[in-house]
Amino acid sequence: VQRVLAGTASNPNGDAQGSYWLVTDPSGTRYYFGLQAWNTASPATNSALTVPVRATLSTQPCWTSSGNTCQLAWRWNLAYVIDANINVQSWIWGRQTTSYQPAGGTVRHYDSAGYLSQIYYGSRSTSGQAPARLWLKYSGRCDQVPSGTCDYPSAATAIHYPDIPFDQWCSGTATSCPSGPTVPAFFSLDRLDSVVAQVWNGSTWSYVERANLDYSFPSPGNGDDPSLYLSGITRIGSTAAAVTLPRTFFNGVLLANRYDSTPTSYSKWRIDDVVTELGGHILVTYDQPDGCSTAAVVGHEDSQTRDCFPRIKPGTTTTEWFNKYLVSQVEVTDRYGAPSMTTSYTYLGGAAWHSDDDPVAPVAEQSWGDYRGYSKVIVHRGTDPASWTTDEYTFFRGMHGDWNANGSTDAVNVSTATGDAVRPDYHQLRGRLLEHRRLTQAGTSEYSRDLHQYWAKVTAVGPTRPHGLSLHDAVMVRENATADQITQDNVSRKYLRQVSHQFEGTYGLPASTSDTGDPISDTGGTCTITSYAQNATAYLIALPKTVTTYVGQCPAGAGVAPTTAKL
């Protein structure tokens, strides 16, 4: 990852330093963020969004500018993806320019939002024309105005933009902002109307397919302003006789966001029924397996395990509680009589809520609202409960070492179903799988299970967060061992197959893999050793040079195992 200060002459993206970011993956593919143009023949990407920044120290970028203030990027959007063979994707953006006026100061302009306009595919860096593109079209996010179109927002049309905070908006061409805002505010005035796929026919762009997006502003039913809601998508094939497919509908259910609904529940619509183009339904059921209870959560913010979370109201010490909803079932039905396919989810062990880690909000206004999910989830799938499949998953959630209100820290472990493996619930492993068990329909016995083990290496130490938490280290995490156990002949876990890896220490690439082989067919073990042809200058890191497979165990010294504890 590189931050490049190219200067405004080389990269005129609006940032006073001409800064952009370059991320290169091990295959040599480069991702440019905030680069204005690849060359003089390329269209401007407008991928950097800027805001006025005032320097307070001579070491800061804007110190020598007029009034020690200049435009600096606050967001660098993706501009180019270029692989090792110089195949190029170009991402073109639009900017939403807005204004604010500090108290006693002059009007300042900034980019309050950006929107993706076009994506070009398949071009070469040495030639200008791409063979294919996506074209995204937008309009204002209004309900309707007397003319039936979304006029540009103004005091007269503000009523038709119900989910826009107009007290925080001033036109990008304004010479004064008497009604505010006095500081920058960031939100979008637009909504995506359509996505068009096109190909270049040698002289112009030809349509391939178009997707039109339909919206509504359904009432939340509690006196709050409605929010924009995606109600449908219609696809149109662009041929000589364009074919319009039946519309896909997104029906919704109204759920209360606030648990302590004073003064309002902040109810929002969530999709619970997708009507497909062929008339089928995808039905979604929401639930709270561990519903909120005032006695269980208030005063227990650091330890509660219910489906709700606290938020301290900015500028106050008041704690507000919000609901968390989980999907408990997804049912796919066919209008022509086929059996419905149902997937249901059972969540066990209570929800985990980690302490907040907001680099902007004051520490006093942070609580325990970082959702880390459930450690154990049971999934049933099938068309008939009598014959459905049952899978049990146990996950890491990264709760080990989190702090409590009394200043202590938690020692949290994750255990398998039988307790034969107990691992610390390290932050770096959040969301990763410890165990997967395939069970009988009733969930009373086990067909097989996979056990996973991980290796990690800290490559850079990040800043220490409040309360001594280290959440921002750069860490390579790899799965270094998997054990598959199979039940057969009424003998639990009769067969065992193990696959383990060793990694070279610089890039975390697999250097050797030991596989004990299929125990049922008794194929025997193998060892695979990989070396790499690396070009650090071109960032070609992961290209195999040789792959050698041995019968039996890996020889001594095969691969390099960094001296980092397994997880």
C-alpha positions as CSV (number, residue, x, y, z in Angstrom):
1,V,0.0,0.0,0.0
2,Q,1.5,3.3,-1.1
3,R,0.3,6.9,-0.6
4,V,1.7,9.0,-3.5
5,L,2.0,12.7,-3.3
6,A,2.2,13.4,-7.0
7,G,1.6,17.2,-7.0
8,T,-1.2,19.0,-8.7
9,A,0.6,19.1,-12.1
10,S,0.9,15.3,-12.3
11,N,-2.4,14.5,-10.6
12,P,-4.9,17.4,-10.8
13,N,-7.6,15.7,-8.7
14,G,-8.5,18.7,-6.6
15,D,-6.3,17.8,-3.7
16,A,-3.6,20.4,-2.9
17,Q,-0.9,17.7,-2.9
18,G,-2.3,15.7,-5.8
19,S,-2.3,12.7,-3.5
20,Y,-3.6,9.2,-4.5
21,W,-3.3,5.7,-3.2
22,L,-1.8,2.6,-4.9
23,V,-2.6,-0.9,-3.6
24,T,-0.9,-3.8,-5.3
25,D,-1.9,-7.4,-4.6
26,P,0.5,-10.4,-4.8
27,S,-0.5,-11.1,-8.4
28,G,0.8,-7.7,-9.5
29,T,-2.7,-6.2,-10.0
30,R,-2.7,-2.5,-9.2
31,Y,-5.6,-0.6,-7.7
32,Y,-5.4,3.2,-8.0
33,F,-7.5,5.4,-5.7
34,G,-7.9,9.1,-6.4
35,L,-5.8,9.1,-9.6
36,Q,-7.3,11.7,-11.9
37,A,-6.2,10.3,-15.3
38,W,-4.0,7.4,-16.5
39,N,-2.6,9.5,-19.3
40,T,-3.6,12.7,-21.3
41,A,-6.0,10.7,-23.5
42,S,-7.9,9.2,-20.5
43,P,-11.1,10.8,-19.2
44,A,-10.9,12.5,-15.8
45,T,-12.0,10.0,-13.1
46,N,-13.0,12.7,-10.5
47,S,-12.2,10.0,-8.0
48,A,-11.0,12.3,-5.2
49,L,-13.4,14.2,-3.0
50,T,-12.0,17.2,-1.2
51,V,-12.9,19.6,1.7
52,P,-11.2,22.8,2.9
53,V,-8.6,22.1,5.6
54,R,-6.9,24.8,7.7
55,A,-3.4,24.1,9.0
56,T,-2.5,24.9,12.5
57,L,1.2,23.8,12.4
58,S,3.9,24.6,9.9
59,T,4.4,20.9,9.3
60,Q,0.9,20.5,7.9
61,P,0.2,20.5,4.2
62,C,-1.9,23.8,4.0
63,W,0.5,25.9,6.0
64,T,1.8,28.0,3.1
65,S,-1.6,28.4,1.4
66,S,-3.8,31.5,1.5
67,G,-5.1,31.8,5.0
68,N,-3.3,28.5,5.8
69,T,-6.3,26.8,4.1
70,C,-6.4,24.5,1.1
71,Q,-8.4,21.6,-0.4
72,L,-7.4,18.1,0.8
73,A,-8.9,14.8,-0.1
74,W,-11.2,13.2,2.4
75,R,-12.1,10.3,0.2
76,W,-10.1,8.5,-2.6
77,N,-12.5,6.4,-4.7
78,L,-11.3,3.6,-6.9
79,A,-10.1,5.0,-10.3
80,Y,-8.2,2.2,-12.1
81,V,-7.6,-1.6,-11.8
82,I,-4.7,-2.7,-13.9
83,D,-3.5,-6.3,-13.9
84,A,-0.1,-7.6,-14.7
85,N,-1.0,-8.0,-18.4
86,I,-2.0,-4.3,-18.6
87,N,-5.7,-5.0,-18.9
88,V,-7.5,-1.9,-17.5
89,Q,-10.7,-1.1,-15.8
90,S,-11.5,2.6,-15.5
91,W,-14.0,4.0,-12.9
92,I,-15.5,7.4,-13.6
93,W,-17.1,9.4,-10.8
94,G,-19.3,12.4,-10.4
95,R,-18.9,14.9,-7.6
96,Q,-21.6,16.6,-5.6
97,T,-20.3,20.0,-4.7
98,T,-21.8,21.8,-1.7
99,S,-21.1,24.9,0.4
100,Y,-20.8,26.0,4.0
101,Q,-20.0,29.3,5.7
102,P,-18.2,29.4,9.0
103,A,-19.5,32.0,11.5
104,G,-18.0,35.3,10.5
105,G,-16.2,33.7,7.5
106,T,-16.6,33.4,3.8
107,V,-18.3,30.7,1.8
108,R,-16.3,27.6,1.2
109,H,-17.0,24.8,-1.3
110,Y,-16.4,21.1,-0.8
111,D,-17.5,17.7,-2.2
112,S,-20.2,16.4,0.1
113,A,-20.7,13.1,-1.9
114,G,-19.5,11.2,-4.9
115,Y,-21.4,8.9,-7.3
116,L,-20.1,6.2,-9.7
117,S,-20.9,7.3,-13.3
118,Q,-19.2,4.8,-15.6
119,I,-17.0,1.7,-15.6
120,Y,-15.0,0.9,-18.6
121,Y,-13.8,-2.7,-19.1
122,G,-11.1,-4.4,-21.2
123,S,-9.1,-1.5,-22.4
124,R,-5.3,-1.4,-22.6
125,S,-3.2,1.3,-21.0
126,T,-1.6,2.0,-24.4
127,S,-4.9,2.4,-26.2
128,G,-7.9,4.6,-25.4
129,Q,-11.0,2.6,-26.4
130,A,-12.6,0.1,-24.1
131,P,-14.8,-2.6,-25.6
132,A,-17.5,-2.6,-22.9
133,R,-18.8,-0.3,-20.2
134,L,-21.5,0.1,-17.5
135,W,-23.3,3.5,-17.5
136,L,-25.0,4.5,-14.3
137,K,-27.7,7.2,-14.4
138,Y,-29.0,9.2,-11.5
139,S,-31.8,11.7,-10.5
140,G,-32.6,13.5,-7.3
141,R,-33.9,11.5,-4.4
142,C,-37.3,13.2,-4.3
143,D,-40.8,11.8,-4.0
144,Q,-42.4,14.0,-6.6
145,V,-42.8,17.7,-7.5
146,P,-45.6,19.5,-9.3
147,S,-43.9,18.9,-12.7
148,G,-43.5,15.2,-12.0
149,T,-39.7,15.4,-12.1
150,C,-37.0,15.9,-9.4
151,D,-36.2,19.6,-9.7
152,Y,-32.9,20.7,-8.3
153,P,-33.3,21.1,-4.5
154,S,-34.2,24.5,-3.2
155,A,-36.2,26.0,-0.4
156,A,-39.3,25.6,-2.6
157,T,-38.7,21.9,-3.4
158,A,-37.1,20.8,-0.1
159,I,-40.4,19.2,1.0
160,H,-40.1,16.7,-1.8
161,Y,-36.7,15.4,-0.5
162,P,-38.0,13.9,2.8
163,D,-34.8,12.1,3.9
164,I,-32.4,15.0,3.1
165,P,-31.3,17.2,6.0
166,F,-31.8,20.5,4.2
167,D,-30.8,22.5,7.2
168,Q,-27.3,21.1,6.5
169,W,-27.3,22.0,2.8
170,C,-26.2,25.0,0.8
171,S,-25.8,25.1,-3.0
172,G,-22.4,24.4,-4.4
173,T,-22.6,27.7,-6.4
174,A,-23.8,29.8,-3.4
175,T,-22.0,33.0,-2.5
176,S,-23.5,33.0,1.0
177,C,-25.1,30.5,3.3
178,P,-27.3,32.6,5.6
179,S,-29.2,29.5,6.8
180,G,-26.2,27.3,7.3
181,P,-24.5,25.0,7.5
182,T,-21.4,26.5,9.3
183,V,-19.4,23.2,9.0
184,P,-19.2,20.6,6.3
185,A,-22.0,17.9,6.2
186,F,-21.8,14.8,4.1
187,F,-24.8,13.2,2.4
188,S,-26.1,12.5,-1.1
189,L,-28.9,14.3,-3.0
190,D,-29.1,11.6,-5.7
191,R,-30.5,8.1,-6.3
192,L,-29.5,5.5,-8.8
193,D,-32.1,5.3,-11.6
194,S,-30.7,2.8,-14.0
195,V,-27.6,0.8,-15.0
196,V,-26.9,0.3,-18.7
197,A,-24.6,-2.3,-20.2
198,Q,-23.0,-1.3,-23.5
199,V,-20.5,-2.6,-26.0
200,W,-18.4,-0.6,-28.5
201,N,-19.3,-1.5,-32.1
202,G,-16.5,0.4,-33.7
203,S,-18.1,3.8,-34.0
204,T,-20.6,4.1,-31.1
205,W,-21.9,2.4,-28.0
206,S,-24.6,-0.2,-28.5
207,Y,-27.0,-1.2,-25.8
208,V,-26.9,-4.7,-24.4
209,E,-29.1,-4.6,-21.3
210,R,-30.7,-2.0,-19.0
211,A,-31.8,-2.3,-15.4
212,N,-34.3,0.3,-14.2
213,L,-34.6,0.9,-10.5
214,D,-37.9,2.0,-9.0
215,Y,-38.3,3.7,-5.6
216,S,-40.9,4.8,-3.1
217,F,-41.0,6.7,0.1
218,P,-43.3,4.5,2.3
219,S,-44.5,6.0,5.5
220,P,-42.8,4.7,8.7
221,G,-46.2,5.2,10.4
222,N,-44.8,7.0,13.5
223,G,-44.7,10.6,12.4
224,D,-41.1,10.4,11.2
225,D,-40.1,11.4,7.7
226,P,-40.1,8.5,5.2
227,S,-36.8,7.2,3.7
228,L,-36.0,6.2,0.2
229,Y,-36.9,2.5,-0.4
230,L,-36.0,0.3,-3.4
231,S,-39.3,-1.1,-4.5
232,G,-38.4,-2.8,-7.8
233,I,-36.0,-3.5,-10.6
234,T,-37.0,-4.0,-14.3
235,R,-34.5,-5.5,-16.8
236,I,-34.8,-4.6,-20.5
237,G,-32.9,-6.5,-23.1
238,S,-31.7,-4.0,-25.8
239,T,-32.1,-5.8,-29.1
240,A,-33.8,-4.9,-32.3
241,A,-37.0,-5.8,-30.6
242,A,-36.3,-4.9,-27.0
243,V,-37.7,-7.4,-24.5
244,T,-38.8,-6.2,-21.1
245,L,-38.8,-8.8,-18.4
246,P,-41.4,-8.9,-15.6
247,R,-40.5,-6.6,-12.8
248,T,-38.8,-7.8,-9.6
249,F,-40.6,-6.5,-6.6
250,F,-39.2,-5.8,-3.1
251,N,-41.9,-5.8,-0.5
252,G,-41.1,-4.8,3.0
253,V,-41.9,-5.1,6.7
254,L,-41.8,-2.2,9.1
255,L,-39.5,-2.8,12.2
256,A,-38.7,-0.4,15.0
257,N,-35.0,0.6,15.2
258,R,-35.3,2.0,18.7
259,Y,-35.9,-0.3,21.6
260,D,-36.6,2.5,24.1
261,S,-39.1,4.2,21.8
262,T,-39.0,7.7,23.4
263,P,-39.8,9.9,21.6
264,T,-40.0,7.8,18.5
265,S,-39.3,4.2,17.4
266,Y,-37.4,5.3,14.3
267,S,-39.1,2.5,12.4
268,K,-37.6,1.5,9.0
269,W,-38.7,-0.8,6.2
270,R,-36.7,-4.0,5.6
271,I,-37.2,-6.3,2.6
272,D,-39.1,-9.4,3.6
273,D,-40.5,-10.6,0.2
274,V,-38.8,-10.6,-3.1
275,V,-41.1,-11.4,-6.1
276,T,-38.9,-12.7,-8.8
277,E,-39.2,-12.2,-12.6
278,L,-40.8,-15.6,-12.9
279,G,-43.3,-15.0,-10.2
280,G,-41.7,-16.9,-7.4
281,H,-41.2,-15.5,-3.9
282,I,-38.2,-15.2,-1.6
283,L,-39.7,-14.8,1.9
284,V,-37.5,-13.5,4.7
285,T,-38.4,-13.8,8.3
286,Y,-36.7,-11.5,10.9
287,D,-36.4,-12.3,14.6
288,Q,-34.7,-11.4,17.8
289,P,-33.6,-14.7,19.4
290,D,-32.5,-12.9,22.5
291,G,-34.9,-9.9,22.7
292,C,-34.2,-6.8,24.6
293,S,-35.1,-6.4,28.2
294,T,-34.6,-3.2,30.1
295,A,-33.5,-5.1,33.2
296,A,-31.0,-7.2,31.2
297,V,-29.3,-4.4,29.3
298,V,-29.5,-1.1,31.2
299,G,-26.4,-0.8,33.4
300,H,-24.9,-3.9,31.7
301,E,-23.8,-2.3,28.5
302,D,-20.4,-4.0,28.7
303,S,-21.7,-7.5,29.3
304,Q,-25.3,-7.8,27.9
305,T,-25.9,-10.4,25.2
306,R,-29.3,-9.3,23.9
307,D,-30.3,-8.3,20.4
308,C,-30.0,-4.6,21.0
309,F,-27.1,-2.2,21.5
310,P,-26.4,1.1,23.2
311,R,-25.5,4.5,21.7
312,I,-24.7,7.6,23.7
313,K,-26.4,10.6,22.2
314,P,-23.8,13.1,21.0
315,G,-23.1,15.9,23.3
316,T,-24.9,14.2,26.2
317,T,-24.5,11.4,28.7
318,T,-27.9,9.8,27.6
319,T,-27.8,6.2,26.5
320,E,-30.2,5.2,23.8
321,W,-31.0,1.6,22.9
322,F,-31.5,0.3,19.4
323,N,-32.8,-3.1,18.1
324,K,-30.8,-5.6,16.2
325,Y,-32.7,-8.0,13.9
326,L,-31.5,-11.3,12.6
327,V,-32.7,-13.4,9.7
328,S,-34.3,-16.5,11.1
329,Q,-35.7,-18.1,7.9
330,V,-35.5,-17.7,4.1
331,E,-38.1,-19.5,2.1
332,V,-37.9,-19.8,-1.7
333,T,-41.3,-20.6,-3.3
334,D,-42.1,-21.5,-6.9
335,R,-45.4,-20.4,-8.5
336,Y,-45.6,-23.6,-10.5
337,G,-46.0,-26.0,-7.6
338,A,-42.4,-27.1,-6.8
339,P,-41.7,-27.7,-3.1
340,S,-40.5,-24.6,-1.2
341,M,-36.9,-24.6,-0.2
342,T,-36.5,-23.4,3.3
343,T,-33.3,-22.3,5.1
344,S,-33.7,-21.6,8.8
345,Y,-31.1,-20.2,11.3
346,T,-30.9,-20.9,15.0
347,Y,-28.6,-18.6,17.0
348,L,-27.1,-19.9,20.2
349,G,-25.1,-18.5,23.1
350,G,-26.2,-14.9,23.0
351,A,-25.0,-11.9,21.0
352,A,-21.6,-10.4,21.5
353,W,-21.1,-6.6,21.6
354,H,-17.5,-5.3,21.5
355,S,-16.6,-1.8,22.8
356,D,-16.8,0.9,20.2
357,D,-13.7,2.0,18.3
358,D,-14.6,5.3,16.7
359,P,-11.5,7.4,15.9
360,V,-13.7,10.6,15.7
361,A,-16.3,10.4,18.4
362,P,-15.1,11.4,21.9
363,V,-14.3,8.4,24.1
364,A,-16.9,9.5,26.6
365,E,-19.6,9.1,23.9
366,Q,-18.6,5.5,23.0
367,S,-20.1,2.5,24.5
368,W,-20.4,-1.2,23.5
369,G,-22.2,-1.2,20.2
370,D,-19.8,-3.1,17.9
371,Y,-21.8,-6.1,16.8
372,R,-19.8,-9.4,16.7
373,G,-22.6,-11.8,16.2
374,Y,-23.4,-15.2,17.7
375,S,-20.7,-17.8,18.3
376,K,-22.8,-20.8,17.3
377,V,-25.3,-21.0,14.5
378,I,-27.4,-24.0,13.4
379,V,-28.6,-24.1,9.8
380,H,-31.4,-26.3,8.6
381,R,-32.0,-26.6,4.8
382,G,-34.5,-28.6,2.8
383,T,-38.0,-28.9,1.3
384,D,-39.3,-31.1,4.1
385,P,-38.5,-30.9,7.8
386,A,-38.3,-34.7,7.9
387,S,-35.4,-34.8,5.5
388,W,-33.6,-31.4,5.8
389,T,-29.9,-31.1,6.4
390,T,-28.5,-29.8,9.6
391,D,-25.2,-27.9,10.0
392,E,-23.7,-26.4,13.1
393,Y,-21.1,-23.6,12.8
394,T,-18.9,-22.2,15.6
395,F,-17.2,-18.9,14.9
396,F,-14.6,-16.6,16.5
397,R,-15.9,-13.2,17.4
398,G,-12.7,-11.3,18.5
399,M,-13.9,-10.7,22.0
400,H,-10.8,-11.7,23.9
401,G,-9.1,-8.7,25.6
402,D,-12.1,-6.3,25.3
403,W,-12.4,-3.9,28.3
404,N,-15.2,-3.6,30.8
405,A,-16.7,-0.6,32.6
406,N,-14.8,-1.4,35.8
407,G,-11.5,-1.3,33.9
408,S,-10.9,-5.0,33.7
409,T,-10.5,-7.0,30.5
410,D,-12.2,-10.1,29.3
411,A,-10.5,-13.5,28.8
412,V,-12.8,-15.1,26.2
413,N,-12.3,-18.5,24.7
414,V,-14.1,-20.4,21.9
415,S,-14.8,-24.0,22.3
416,T,-15.8,-26.9,20.0
417,A,-19.1,-28.8,20.7
418,T,-17.3,-31.5,22.6
419,G,-14.7,-29.2,24.2
420,D,-11.8,-31.1,22.6
421,A,-10.4,-27.7,21.3
422,V,-10.5,-24.5,23.2
423,R,-9.0,-21.4,21.6
424,P,-8.6,-17.7,22.7
425,D,-11.1,-15.5,20.9
426,Y,-8.5,-13.2,19.4
427,H,-9.5,-9.9,17.6
428,Q,-7.7,-10.9,14.4
429,L,-9.9,-14.0,14.1
430,R,-13.3,-12.3,14.2
431,G,-15.7,-13.9,11.8
432,R,-13.5,-17.0,11.1
433,L,-14.8,-20.5,11.5
434,L,-13.5,-22.8,14.3
435,E,-15.7,-25.8,13.7
436,H,-18.3,-27.0,11.2
437,R,-20.4,-30.1,12.2
438,R,-22.7,-31.9,9.8
439,L,-25.5,-33.4,11.9
440,T,-28.5,-35.7,11.6
441,Q,-31.8,-34.1,10.8
442,A,-32.7,-33.9,14.5
443,G,-29.2,-32.6,15.4
444,T,-28.6,-35.4,17.9
445,S,-25.6,-37.1,16.3
446,E,-22.8,-36.1,14.0
447,Y,-21.9,-37.3,10.5
448,S,-18.6,-35.4,10.2
449,R,-16.8,-32.3,11.4
450,D,-14.1,-29.9,10.2
451,L,-11.8,-28.2,12.8
452,H,-9.9,-25.1,11.7
453,Q,-6.7,-23.6,13.1
454,Y,-5.0,-20.3,12.2
455,W,-1.6,-18.7,12.0
456,A,-1.1,-15.0,12.3
457,K,1.8,-12.6,12.0
458,V,1.8,-8.9,12.9
459,T,3.5,-7.0,10.0
460,A,3.0,-3.5,11.4
461,V,1.9,-2.2,14.8
462,G,-1.0,0.2,14.7
463,P,-2.0,2.9,17.1
464,T,-3.1,1.8,20.6
465,R,-6.7,2.7,21.1
466,P,-8.3,3.9,24.4
467,H,-8.2,1.4,27.2
468,G,-5.1,-0.2,25.8
469,L,-6.8,-2.0,22.9
470,S,-4.7,-2.9,19.9
471,L,-7.3,-3.2,17.1
472,H,-5.4,-1.6,14.2
473,D,-2.3,-3.7,13.8
474,A,-1.6,-4.9,10.3
475,V,-1.9,-8.7,10.6
476,M,-1.5,-11.6,8.2
477,V,-3.9,-14.4,9.1
478,R,-3.8,-17.7,7.4
479,E,-5.5,-21.0,8.0
480,N,-2.6,-23.4,8.7
481,A,-4.4,-26.6,9.7
482,T,-7.7,-28.4,9.0
483,A,-8.8,-31.6,10.5
484,D,-11.7,-33.5,8.9
485,Q,-13.3,-36.3,10.9
486,I,-15.9,-38.7,9.6
487,T,-18.3,-40.9,11.5
488,Q,-18.8,-44.4,10.0
489,D,-20.1,-47.8,11.1
490,N,-21.6,-46.1,14.2
491,V,-18.1,-45.1,15.3
492,S,-17.9,-41.4,16.1
493,R,-15.1,-39.6,14.2
494,K,-13.7,-43.0,13.0
495,Y,-11.7,-41.4,10.2
496,L,-9.3,-38.4,10.3
497,R,-7.8,-36.4,7.6
498,Q,-5.4,-33.6,8.4
499,V,-4.1,-30.9,6.1
500,S,-1.5,-28.5,7.5
501,H,0.5,-25.6,5.9
502,Q,3.8,-23.8,6.6
503,F,4.2,-20.2,5.3
504,E,7.2,-18.2,4.3
505,G,7.5,-15.2,6.6
506,T,7.6,-12.2,4.3
507,Y,4.3,-12.4,2.4
508,G,2.6,-15.3,4.2
509,L,2.6,-17.5,1.1
510,P,2.2,-21.3,1.6
511,A,5.7,-22.9,1.4
512,S,4.7,-26.5,2.2
513,T,1.4,-28.5,2.6
514,S,1.2,-31.8,4.3
515,D,-1.9,-33.9,3.6
516,T,-2.5,-37.2,5.4
517,G,-4.7,-38.4,2.5
518,D,-8.2,-39.9,2.3
519,P,-8.5,-42.2,5.3
520,I,-11.4,-44.2,3.8
521,S,-9.7,-45.1,0.5
522,D,-6.3,-45.1,2.3
523,T,-4.6,-43.1,-0.5
524,G,-1.7,-42.2,1.8
525,G,-0.2,-38.9,2.6
526,T,1.5,-36.3,0.4
527,C,3.7,-33.3,0.8
528,T,3.6,-30.4,-1.6
529,I,6.4,-27.8,-1.6
530,T,6.0,-24.5,-3.5
531,S,8.7,-22.0,-4.5
532,Y,7.9,-18.6,-6.1
533,A,9.3,-16.5,-8.9
534,Q,9.1,-13.1,-7.3
535,N,9.7,-9.6,-8.7
536,A,9.4,-7.2,-5.8
537,T,9.8,-4.2,-8.1
538,A,6.7,-5.2,-10.1
539,Y,5.0,-6.6,-7.0
540,L,4.7,-10.0,-8.6
541,I,4.8,-12.0,-5.5
542,A,2.6,-15.0,-5.6
543,L,3.5,-16.6,-9.0
544,P,4.6,-20.2,-8.4
545,K,8.0,-21.1,-9.8
546,T,8.1,-24.8,-8.8
547,V,5.5,-27.1,-7.3
548,T,6.9,-30.4,-6.1
549,T,4.7,-33.2,-4.6
550,Y,6.2,-36.0,-2.5
551,V,4.6,-39.2,-1.3
552,G,4.6,-39.3,2.5
553,Q,5.6,-36.7,5.0
554,C,7.3,-33.5,4.1
555,P,11.1,-33.6,4.4
556,A,12.8,-31.7,7.2
557,G,13.1,-28.0,6.5
558,A,10.5,-27.9,3.9
559,G,9.1,-24.4,4.0
560,V,9.7,-21.7,6.6
561,A,7.4,-21.5,9.6
562,P,7.6,-18.0,11.1
563,T,8.0,-18.0,14.8
564,T,4.5,-16.8,15.5
565,A,2.1,-18.6,17.8
566,K,-0.7,-20.6,16.2
567,L,-4.2,-19.3,16.9
